[in-house]
Structure formats: structure tokens, C-alpha cells
Amino acid sequence: MKLFIKNMVCPRCETAVKVALEKMGVPIIAMKLGEVEIATDLNKSQMLILSKNLNELGFELLVDKEDKTIERVKNLLIDLVYYKKEPIKINFSNYLAEELRQDYSILSKLFSEKEGVTIEHFFIAQKIERAKELLIYNEMTLGEIAIHLNYNDVAHLSNQFKKTTGLNPTQFKLLNDKKRTDIGAL
């Protein structure tokens, strides 16, 4: 049985979900952002208990097909921005269509209707949040960050950064109070 879980966007989230399932004695086969495959089906009572336990941790057990699809889109993009070591070699719309085995235009329309933002804007917001994080850690130059986030050049990253935050990367770096947004909240 495959479970889809909203707000499961990082390795710590995976750990929290794993602990919640282990407390219930549910054997896990596989886990990735937003998804957990378990060895047995859960009955209605178990699903309610799991849902309650997950809600207490800030997660949501998804049952609606459209909600599952949107969460899968988000998690694939978050994975691309935060966890993939190498940039993908195809554009993200083709990547999503291939990974989800659905036409991108259908995914795009559904995402926009449900989330009130396009997939592209969600993806850009994720990339800018990642750029902020990398700027704060000061481990990469702006050029390295641009390459890491699959921008054509520093100017493109800087323009999107300014358009999204109102500041250019250098101005952001000089701020004392560097504001970041939780990636699950984007």
C-alpha cells in the first residue's frame, strides 16, 4: 500500500513519519519525499489513527487523487532543488510529465487551480529559497550557486532573486535578519 503525505519535504520529515509508522507497528518497504510504501493495507481505524498522529506532527495523509498528484509535483521539484547532486538534463516540465506519467498541461492546470500559483512560479520560489540558504551558509560563490541551481548565468539568477525577494543577492547577503520561507509553505 502506498501512502501520500503532505508536508513531508525533507529527511527530518521522513524520520518523523517513519517513527509514527513504527509506533503503530506498520512495516515500511520504501520511503521518499511525500510517499511511503508499507507492507500491509491499513484498515479504516488504522488510517484514522495514522492521520491523527501525522496531523499532530504537521503532516496530512492525502486520500484525494488530485491532492496526491499536486503533492507529488511539489516533492519532485523540492527534490530537484534541494537533494539532486546533478541538474536534470531535460526541462522540468518534461521531467514532471515523465515522472508522473501525465501530460504536463493537465498537471499545470490542476496545480494552478488547486495552489493558486503556476508550477513554474513554485519551482522558481523553491530555487530562490535554496539560493538564500546557500548564500547564508556562504559555502559557494554566486556563480557556483547559479550553476548548482541550473541557471544559465549569474545575471539570470540575480534577476529572478530580485524579482522574487525585492533584493539582489548581494543586498540579501548584507542583511542582518535574513528571512527565509519554509519550503513546505511555498
Order of alpha helices (4+ residues) and beta strands (2+ residues): beta-alpha-beta-beta-alpha-beta-alpha-alpha-alpha-alpha-alpha-alpha-alpha
